[in-house]
Amino acid sequence: MEAFLLKAGQLVAALSLLVIIHEFGHYMFARIFGIRVDKFFLFFNPWFYLVKYNPKTKKWSFFKDKKDASQPTDEASKSEKATWRDTEYGIGWLPLGGYVQIAGMIDETQDASKLSAEPQPWEFRTKPAWQRLLVMIGGVLFNFLLAIAIYAGITFTWGEQYIEFDNATAGMAYVETAKNIGFQDGDIPLLADGEKINVTDHDHIMKMVEAKTVTVLRNGTDSVNIAIPDNFLFQLNDEKGFFAYRVPVHVAKVVNGEAAEKAGLQDNDQLVSVAGVATPSYTEFTAELLKNAGKEIEMGVIRNGESTTVKITPNEAGKVGVQLKPITDIYPTTTIDYTFLQSIPKGIEMGCNQMVTYVSSLKHLFTAEGAQSLGGFGAIGDLFPESWSWYKFWTITAFLSVILAFMNILPIPALDGGHVLFTLYEIITRRKPSEKFLEYAQTAGMLLLFALLIYANANDIYRFFIK
């Protein structure tokens, strides 16, 4: 339950940030062009809202019916100049997104019947097409800029640290789906369709998944070719990843008074077997200790390059009292540090690379496996780790910001891309779609999006509770 709440909290925090930045992009361009914005809400507020602030009255209100929302005063309606005080700011209760209600614009917040009979100079519909176009792409632009800013912050704060596959002598641990097509724990990735696989390539996983053949080094000597089936990406859908580095068991410190000290283990020992079973990585090591909890066993040790054994008794929890070295202290590690100025172009590079990789992966979506892989909030929340990590939180948030930017620019009515499409049509043909047409298109787009939302979350329910 604790892990679920932590994931849910990270999801809400990330989505709240992304929604606020997205809507702020629309708001900023609207304000630049003198368009009045009536509402700025995080989350939707059907029937009632959680909190609202009105700058003109300087009043806060809580948990009230949305019908009490004040309308623009006559004085505001007569004014040709819009200000930030015309906007009511609030938080809704339905965390499916957010919105800005822009005066004179047909969208999910208002239809043609709610527009004033006489177009006003501060309304969206009275502005030139190029200004309306910028208002529409403002959200997408700000989401992509946010991703770049996060990536720049990540590289500035943590730099880049990586271990070349060739240096990871214990190889990789593969998920079960990968093992089913021929991968084995300990395999070291070498080539994807004959091209060297570099861990520094942002899309090295995608290259392997989409290759016809992946070549690995097995047992330190043998090159083995593994055929990758079509749509292997979606076979991995229920797995968390593809592979991970296997971490050899090296002792960083022996805990005083515990079984390891009594058995004579020392700092820097490498633990290679438990009760006669080889334990080349932490995963096998902990599993074998748990099997032999409370029993006296022999443990294989490599000390100063020589093999030896010790007799040791794991406690009832399968622990022996050692602190282990992280993988970065075991293998040669390359670290690249970035100054603030250097992190900016790196952030741009990472943001663009992530966008290209994501867009290229969408070709798989238009298959039976792709449709089944669609996920809703459960799948998104499952991206976050079960323990808190700022690095992982910001990495996932940046990735989601890229996704939100791209998905919103798709030419679907009710999305920003739909408004962009109609505005481009107006610019090219010099004919403006009627307000009724825009209203019908908006309704159709909303129905399509709701259907996709229901389908994606139904997939989550099926995968998590039925499959």
Buried (B, 14 or more C-beta within 10 A) or exposed (E): EEEEEBBBEBBBEBBBBBBBBBBBBBBBBBBEBBBBBBBBBBBBBEEBBBBBBBEBEEEEBEEBEBEEBEEBEEEBEEBEEBBEEBBBBBBBBEBEBBBBBBBBBBBBBBBBEEBEEEEBBBBBBBBEBEBBBBBBBBBBBBBBBBBBBBBBBBBBEBBBEBBBBBBBBBBBBBBEBBBEBBBBBBBBBBBBEEEEBEBEBEBBBBBBBBBEEBBBBBEEEEEBEBEBEEBBBBBBBEEEEBBBBBBBBBBEBBBEEBBBBBBBBBEEBBBBBBBEBEBBBBBBBBEBBBBBEEEEBBBBBBBEEEEEBBEBBBEEEBBBBBEBBEBEEBBEBEEEEBEEEBBBEBBBBBBBBBBEBBEEBEEBEEBEBBEEBBBBBBBBBBBBBEEEEEEBBBBBBBBBBBBBBBBBBEBBBBBBBBBBBBBBBBBEEEEBBEBEEBBBBBBBBBEBBEEEEEEBBEBBEEBEEEE
